[in-house]
Amino acid sequence: MNLIEIKEDVFDIACRLREIDENYRLFFNTDHKRYEIYSRAGLEVVVPYTFLDVRTLVHVRKTRLSNRKQLIEEIENTNARIEEEQRQKIIEKALIAYEEQICK
């Protein structure tokens, strides 16, 4: 694994990450062509963007372990909404098929 530590960048993301957690270190993984954030425990976050900007900081704050309860709740709510939308589509298709059978 080839990692290049990023200590300085245009938007000062590397430094601002340490404001979130002093153990965070920013690297560019040349094998996977992506930015990764490490702490003493190892890999913490893979940056889902191709370049560094404020979205990186927002993503890191949102996915921190201390926010896990809120993040899990958000995921569960999103999944419930998607399931309800799918259920409604199935009901609509069934009603349309039923009406087509009656009209024949």
C-alpha positions as protocol buffer text, in pm:
chain_id: "A"
residue {
  index: 1
  type: MET
  ca { x: 0 y: 0 z: 0 }
}
residue {
  index: 2
  type: ASN
  ca { x: 151 y: 330 z: -112 }
}
residue {
  index: 3
  type: LEU
  ca { x: 43 y: 623 z: 103 }
}
residue {
  index: 4
  type: ILE
  ca { x: 159 y: 981 z: 65 }
}
residue {
  index: 5
  type: GLU
  ca { x: 92 y: 1198 z: 368 }
}
residue {
  index: 6
  type: ILE
  ca { x: -74 y: 1528 z: 285 }
}
residue {
  index: 7
  type: LYS
  ca { x: 39 y: 1790 z: 535 }
}
residue {
  index: 8
  type: GLU
  ca { x: -59 y: 2100 z: 337 }
}
residue {
  index: 9
  type: ASP
  ca { x: -326 y: 2159 z: 77 }
}
residue {
  index: 10
  type: VAL
  ca { x: -501 y: 2452 z: -90 }
}
residue {
  index: 11
  type: PHE
  ca { x: -801 y: 2457 z: 144 }
}
residue {
  index: 12
  type: ASP
  ca { x: -602 y: 2360 z: 455 }
}
residue {
  index: 13
  type: ILE
  ca { x: -809 y: 2041 z: 496 }
}
residue {
  index: 14
  type: ALA
  ca { x: -520 y: 1844 z: 650 }
}
residue {
  index: 15
  type: CYS
  ca { x: -485 y: 2098 z: 929 }
}
residue {
  index: 16
  type: ARG
  ca { x: -859 y: 2141 z: 977 }
}
residue {
  index: 17
  type: LEU
  ca { x: -897 y: 1765 z: 1017 }
}
residue {
  index: 18
  type: ARG
  ca { x: -670 y: 1782 z: 1321 }
}
residue {
  index: 19
  type: GLU
  ca { x: -912 y: 2037 z: 1470 }
}
residue {
  index: 20
  type: ILE
  ca { x: -1177 y: 1763 z: 1458 }
}
residue {
  index: 21
  type: ASP
  ca { x: -941 y: 1504 z: 1605 }
}
residue {
  index: 22
  type: GLU
  ca { x: -576 y: 1569 z: 1678 }
}
residue {
  index: 23
  type: ASN
  ca { x: -490 y: 1211 z: 1578 }
}
residue {
  index: 24
  type: TYR
  ca { x: -627 y: 1241 z: 1225 }
}
residue {
  index: 25
  type: ARG
  ca { x: -374 y: 1230 z: 943 }
}
residue {
  index: 26
  type: LEU
  ca { x: -457 y: 1274 z: 576 }
}
residue {
  index: 27
  type: PHE
  ca { x: -303 y: 1050 z: 311 }
}
residue {
  index: 28
  type: PHE
  ca { x: -339 y: 993 z: -60 }
}
residue {
  index: 29
  type: ASN
  ca { x: -347 y: 623 z: -145 }
}
residue {
  index: 30
  type: THR
  ca { x: -172 y: 593 z: -482 }
}
residue {
  index: 31
  type: ASP
  ca { x: -289 y: 233 z: -531 }
}
residue {
  index: 32
  type: HIS
  ca { x: -658 y: 321 z: -503 }
}
residue {
  index: 33
  type: LYS
  ca { x: -626 y: 686 z: -619 }
}
residue {
  index: 34
  type: ARG
  ca { x: -818 y: 822 z: -321 }
}
residue {
  index: 35
  type: TYR
  ca { x: -774 y: 1024 z: -4 }
}
residue {
  index: 36
  type: GLU
  ca { x: -785 y: 839 z: 326 }
}
residue {
  index: 37
  type: ILE
  ca { x: -786 y: 959 z: 685 }
}
residue {
  index: 38
  type: TYR
  ca { x: -599 y: 762 z: 947 }
}
residue {
  index: 39
  type: SER
  ca { x: -572 y: 782 z: 1324 }
}
residue {
  index: 40
  type: ARG
  ca { x: -372 y: 578 z: 1572 }
}
residue {
  index: 41
  type: ALA
  ca { x: -632 y: 303 z: 1533 }
}
residue {
  index: 42
  type: GLY
  ca { x: -574 y: 282 z: 1157 }
}
residue {
  index: 43
  type: LEU
  ca { x: -795 y: 375 z: 865 }
}
residue {
  index: 44
  type: GLU
  ca { x: -1083 y: 591 z: 983 }
}
residue {
  index: 45
  type: VAL
  ca { x: -1245 y: 732 z: 669 }
}
residue {
  index: 46
  type: VAL
  ca { x: -1213 y: 696 z: 295 }
}
residue {
  index: 47
  type: VAL
  ca { x: -1286 y: 1035 z: 142 }
}
residue {
  index: 48
  type: PRO
  ca { x: -1563 y: 985 z: -116 }
}
residue {
  index: 49
  type: TYR
  ca { x: -1456 y: 1285 z: -327 }
}
residue {
  index: 50
  type: THR
  ca { x: -1185 y: 1313 z: -590 }
}
residue {
  index: 51
  type: PHE
  ca { x: -1047 y: 1636 z: -448 }
}
residue {
  index: 52
  type: LEU
  ca { x: -1026 y: 1795 z: -106 }
}
residue {
  index: 53
  type: ASP
  ca { x: -1270 y: 2066 z: -5 }
}
residue {
  index: 54
  type: VAL
  ca { x: -1511 y: 2150 z: 275 }
}
residue {
  index: 55
  type: ARG
  ca { x: -1724 y: 1844 z: 189 }
}
residue {
  index: 56
  type: THR
  ca { x: -1442 y: 1632 z: 326 }
}
residue {
  index: 57
  type: LEU
  ca { x: -1470 y: 1800 z: 665 }
}
residue {
  index: 58
  type: VAL
  ca { x: -1849 y: 1767 z: 666 }
}
residue {
  index: 59
  type: HIS
  ca { x: -1823 y: 1398 z: 577 }
}
residue {
  index: 60
  type: VAL
  ca { x: -1566 y: 1332 z: 850 }
}
residue {
  index: 61
  type: ARG
  ca { x: -1774 y: 1508 z: 1115 }
}
residue {
  index: 62
  type: LYS
  ca { x: -2089 y: 1327 z: 1008 }
}
residue {
  index: 63
  type: THR
  ca { x: -1931 y: 980 z: 1010 }
}
residue {
  index: 64
  type: ARG
  ca { x: -1744 y: 1010 z: 1339 }
}
residue {
  index: 65
  type: LEU
  ca { x: -1806 y: 730 z: 1585 }
}
residue {
  index: 66
  type: SER
  ca { x: -1950 y: 979 z: 1833 }
}
residue {
  index: 67
  type: ASN
  ca { x: -2232 y: 1044 z: 1581 }
}
residue {
  index: 68
  type: ARG
  ca { x: -2314 y: 678 z: 1529 }
}
residue {
  index: 69
  type: LYS
  ca { x: -2656 y: 688 z: 1696 }
}
residue {
  index: 70
  type: GLN
  ca { x: -2773 y: 978 z: 1481 }
}
residue {
  index: 71
  type: LEU
  ca { x: -2621 y: 825 z: 1167 }
}
residue {
  index: 72
  type: ILE
  ca { x: -2785 y: 486 z: 1227 }
}
residue {
  index: 73
  type: GLU
  ca { x: -3118 y: 660 z: 1287 }
}
residue {
  index: 74
  type: GLU
  ca { x: -3077 y: 854 z: 962 }
}
residue {
  index: 75
  type: ILE
  ca { x: -3000 y: 532 z: 771 }
}
residue {
  index: 76
  type: GLU
  ca { x: -3298 y: 354 z: 925 }
}
residue {
  index: 77
  type: ASN
  ca { x: -3531 y: 643 z: 842 }
}
residue {
  index: 78
  type: THR
  ca { x: -3407 y: 653 z: 484 }
}
residue {
  index: 79
  type: ASN
  ca { x: -3452 y: 276 z: 448 }
}
residue {
  index: 80
  type: ALA
  ca { x: -3805 y: 297 z: 591 }
}
residue {
  index: 81
  type: ARG
  ca { x: -3895 y: 575 z: 346 }
}
residue {
  index: 82
  type: ILE
  ca { x: -3758 y: 376 z: 51 }
}
residue {
  index: 83
  type: GLU
  ca { x: -3947 y: 63 z: 161 }
}
residue {
  index: 84
  type: GLU
  ca { x: -4271 y: 263 z: 189 }
}
residue {
  index: 85
  type: GLU
  ca { x: -4220 y: 414 z: -157 }
}
residue {
  index: 86
  type: GLN
  ca { x: -4162 y: 66 z: -302 }
}
residue {
  index: 87
  type: ARG
  ca { x: -4470 y: -68 z: -124 }
}
residue {
  index: 88
  type: GLN
  ca { x: -4680 y: 216 z: -268 }
}
residue {
  index: 89
  type: LYS
  ca { x: -4552 y: 144 z: -621 }
}
residue {
  index: 90
  type: ILE
  ca { x: -4644 y: -223 z: -584 }
}
residue {
  index: 91
  type: ILE
  ca { x: -4993 y: -133 z: -465 }
}
residue {
  index: 92
  type: GLU
  ca { x: -5039 y: 109 z: -755 }
}
residue {
  index: 93
  type: LYS
  ca { x: -4927 y: -154 z: -1008 }
}
residue {
  index: 94
  type: ALA
  ca { x: -5159 y: -411 z: -854 }
}
residue {
  index: 95
  type: LEU
  ca { x: -5455 y: -169 z: -868 }
}
residue {
  index: 96
  type: ILE
  ca { x: -5382 y: -80 z: -1230 }
}
residue {
  index: 97
  type: ALA
  ca { x: -5360 y: -450 z: -1323 }
}
residue {
  index: 98
  type: TYR
  ca { x: -5684 y: -520 z: -1135 }
}
residue {
  index: 99
  type: GLU
  ca { x: -5866 y: -233 z: -1310 }
}
residue {
  index: 100
  type: GLU
  ca { x: -5741 y: -355 z: -1648 }
}
residue {
  index: 101
  type: GLN
  ca { x: -5881 y: -702 z: -1574 }
}
residue {
  index: 102
  type: ILE
  ca { x: -6222 y: -559 z: -1474 }
}
residue {
  index: 103
  type: CYS
  ca { x: -6245 y: -340 z: -1784 }
}
residue {
  index: 104
  type: LYS
  ca { x: -6190 y: -632 z: -2026 }
}
